[in-house]
């Protein structure tokens, strides 16, 4: 997941999808380390109410133009 336009609404969806009640932040720039697999989604635009990231608008699968230095991060609340 690329951090282009990544925000708290996107993080809320990720945390809920992982079983957490909410999110407290949506850090950018591979806050917790860079991934190594393909980056499948870029410019994700969740409104915060979606049940899954797959329900959020984005600019297409497997988009180039994002490096692992731009991996999205989330901080979930327990």
N, C-alpha and C positions, 0 to 999 in steps of 0.2 A: 504494500500500500504506500503510495507516494504521499508526501505531506503537502503537496500543492493544494491550497485552499482548505486544508485540514483544519477543523475547528471542534469546539466542544460538542456540537450536535452530532458530528461523526463519532466522537469518542463515546457519547451516550449510547449510540446504537451498538458499538463494539462491546462495551461493558455489559449491556443488557443481553447481548447474544452470548456472552461468556458466563452469564448467570449472576452478575453483580447488579445491585439496584441502580447505580448511577455512576457518573464520571465526575472527577474534580478538575481534570485538565487534559489537554490534547497537545503534548509537547511535539516539537518538530525536530528535524535534523538528527534522526537516529539516536534519540536521547538515551536509549538503553542498549545501543550497539547496532551495527549494520547487519542486515540479512545477507543471504547469498543466493537465494532462489530468484526466479523471475519476479519482477514487480508487475502484478496483473492489473491493478486499478490505479488511475490517476485522475485528479480533479474530481473527487467524490464530493457530493453535495447533499448530505442527509439533512432532513429537517428535524431529526431527533426522535421522531415517533415511529420510525420503521422498526420492524422486527428483526431485520437482518441487513447487513451491508449490501447484500445482493439486491435488496429492494431500493437502494438509494441511486439517484441519478449519478452517472459518471460519464467520462468521455470515451468509453470503449475499453475493451479487454486488450491487455498486452501492449499498451501504449508505450512508446519510447519517449525519451525526454526527461527521464528521472533516474537518478543514480541512488545507490544504497546509502549515500550520505544524506538523502532526503526521505528515509524511511519514516513513516508515521509512528507515533507512540500514543499510548493512553495511560492515564492513571485512574483506576477504578476505585469506587468507594465500597467498603464492605458493610 
